[in-house]
Amino acid sequence: MKELERLFFPKTVALVGASPDGAKLGGIVLRNLLSLKGRVFPVNPRYDEILGLHSFPSAGSLPEPVDLSIIMRPAAEVPGILAELRGKTHFALIVSAGFAETGAAGLQSEIVRIASEAGVRLVGPNCLGVYNPFHRLDTMFLPHESMKRPKRGNVAVVSQSGAMMICLLDAIRVANTGVSRAVNYGNAADLDAPEVYEYLADDDGTAVVVSYLESVSDGRRFLEAARFLSRRKPLLVLKAGKGEGGSAAAFSHTGRLAGNYGVFRSLLAHYGIREVAGFDELLDAAKAVSYQRPAPGTRVCIITNGGGSGVLAADECARHGLQLAGLPEDVRQALKNTFPSFYTVANPVDLTGQVRDDDYREALFALRDHFDGFVVIALTGVAGVTLRLGDHLREFRETVRKPLVVHIAQGGVAPRLIPLVEKAGIPVYPSPERAVRGLAALLESEGNHG
Amino acid sequence: MKELERLFFPKTVALVGASPDGAKLGGIVLRNLLSLKGRVFPVNPRYDEILGLHSFPSAGSLPEPVDLSIIMRPAAEVPGILAELRGKTHFALIVSAGFAETGAAGLQSEIVRIASEAGVRLVGPNCLGVYNPFHRLDTMFLPHESMKRPKRGNVAVVSQSGAMMICLLDAIRVANTGVSRAVNYGNAADLDAPEVYEYLADDDGTAVVVSYLESVSDGRRFLEAARFLSRRKPLLVLKAGKGEGGSAAAFSHTGRLAGNYGVFRSLLAHYGIREVAGFDELLDAAKAVSYQRPAPGTRVCIITNGGGSGVLAADECARHGLQLAGLPEDVRQALKNTFPSFYTVANPVDLTGQVRDDDYREALFALRDHFDGFVVIALTGVAGVTLRLGDHLREFRETVRKPLVVHIAQGGVAPRLIPLVEKAGIPVYPSPERAVRGLAALLESEGNHG
């Protein structure tokens, strides 16, 4: 068994700092753990029993060695707790803050030393820990009422930042895709992104990995692991802490140096690892790769009923190295003969505000063999766009397995059309630019070797 | 009276191509015109009366000269209609497509010549026309059921593209700001952006102008008018059709050459006109300037309860030339003494997941005099963020009139907190990067002389 299997699928979990009070962090996490597919051991000397579970007075008094211990006690108590956990746990996940990120580098070195001597693997400190809906494992100290969890799916999240893990999980939930595993490793005193990448490369439940990071401790190790993973499944990396202000902020966040971004960036490119430029772009790309598999090619066709939206999509294609190739002359003539004279039969194809939804189908199938990916733009305020467009898009996606993304603007049938299209495995975006960003993650263009 | 006052506040409007059928474009526009603060003359030879209004058989048979005639007949009929309108209308707004944008440049030249000889000013062709909620003027051929209109407000929209006008109006509606005037001038055979800019510069109802364009016919005229306007109120310009593919798309969209974007861009900068990079950024900037007035300075303070969100905001500041200056030492010490030791008192100020909402107030007021603008980030999944934060932000905004933008992540009290904060005149954004883009539009940094 891979070592990280015990972190993501623990049979036994201890919670040091468990509380019966649902308003306290140790109470929130205990409640979340109650649905674990495994046994839970609360640790708190003030209680004999918490929420119906026997409570143990100390980490040292656990009745058997557990796979995972979660530590939710003030930083100063952590060294003592780790010493007690010798022989009692495989992983110790330290939620507590107050280590290197606040300047207490000495305290962090101390817990690393103690854990190493005790043979305990560390996650954190200063982290939210692990989420695995397939094992009903959830160490995040946020109640379900205030943070809805995403459903089960195939996207893994690896985040140095807890806030970003929360935001990514929420975005995945809203995008109607689902999560396989998620981990926030915080200060990375021991467990770091490379080891998680290696695990996920072989994890059959994970099809796509989305990773937020601010710093790496061993650049070569990171790049090797990222390349290993990205050769097996799409890996999207967002590196924050880019500029001077940003890297100072990253340092005070997790206590690690962010390094020179320019060097890091060119190394990522050299290793063929796909980097995204910012958080919004990470979400757009993650949505695309969770719906569809990447495919080779850079030739894009845009089919729109709004000229301006088509122009913006064309501009965004240029930014991502995607080509708006011209239409083959015979297809162009055939479409010109089919369509009203005021439609523009070029790339973008502009079906104008007087479009009927069958026109989209006509254009898509006529052009299916001549492009590598398609952007469909539907401004739904006009009468000719109905729910039938959803059927046409599904039919195209089912018969032509090429990357296809859609921008649907608010209005008209949009609220009913969007879920219909997404159910057919086609990601829908709220702007032309964001739709193209999604497509860029699905096509292998210059600088996108994912 | 300014000439364009007759376009935005017409006392009399003729609709050539009016229809009783609410499914036809001429029927939709007639219905929208029924609430006009003015008189409406339908023109259609097949009816004596439409929707209770007397219908005239031809443009030439209008009983009196009108301020505005809207033409919704096929392109081939337009020259004849314009000839009939001699002496009968001040403006002719040609909704019909099928002119230069589809290659029919000759037909477009013809209508320009006829209109010029007849002393008729043209809007369009190939456009949606005008929206002025203060005059209940609405020439857009989209029914209210499929396109909700924004409320009255202080943002004007000037768009070459009809689709973009719709998207901008919808975004303004969703952002809960409102519109003063909007115009889509399409192929710009006569009326073009510069003339509208000059009108809006003096229009007391308009505080901010958002403009989407793909091409300009007279670069010097455009730049002079844009500078004139932007010295009086914020003008945000999005130029689409940037790359080769994009400018070809722009050409087939409105039949005008998009020109060299690099040259255009440096001219904008030289003239001190604020350009935004894309559609999403235009929306973010427009939201900010519709809520708050721009102010001088580039020193930004970020106050967050999520470290990673703070780092991403810091990165985005760097992209916009905004500085994350350090905290004055005495203030830093005072805050360190106030806050728990695991908070990070730097810039960003990281109040961590254990924040209480009073901490935001504490930090904001301690730092009020030391920065030009503020970004507050609240991840609302944690227990310490409540609706009280809304009160604190309102109090800060009311007493310290400096630019303040907020990123609130979904979860917890977010759905109730967001409207509370926006009601206090503080724009809320769904990501740290977008919040900073909003702030960048409010601060006058290098390259932002708006």
Interface residues (C-beta under 8 A of the other chain):
Chain A: A23 L25 A75 A97 G98 E101 T102 F141 L142 P143 E145 S146 M147 K148 S159 Q160 S161 G162 A163 M164 I166 C167 D170 V174 Y212 E214 A240 G241 K242 G243 E244 G245 G246 A248 A249 A250 S252 H253 T254 G278 F279 D280 I302 T304 N305 G306 G307 G308 S309 G310 V311 L312 A314 D315 E316 C317 A318 R319 Q323 L324 S341 F342 Y343 T344 A346 N347 P348 D350 T352 G353 Q354 L379 T380 G381 V382 A383 A409 Q410 G411 G412 V413 S431 P432 E433 R434
Chain B: A23 L25 A75 A97 G98 E101 T102 F141 L142 P143 E145 S146 M147 K148 S159 Q160 S161 G162 A163 M164 I166 C167 D170 V174 Y212 E214 A240 G241 K242 G243 E244 G245 G246 A248 A249 A250 S252 H253 T254 G278 F279 D280 I302 T304 N305 G306 G307 G308 S309 G310 V311 L312 A314 D315 E316 C317 A318 R319 Q323 L324 S341 F342 Y343 T344 A346 N347 P348 D350 T352 G353 Q354 L379 T380 G381 V382 A383 A409 Q410 G411 G412 V413 S431 P432 E433 R434
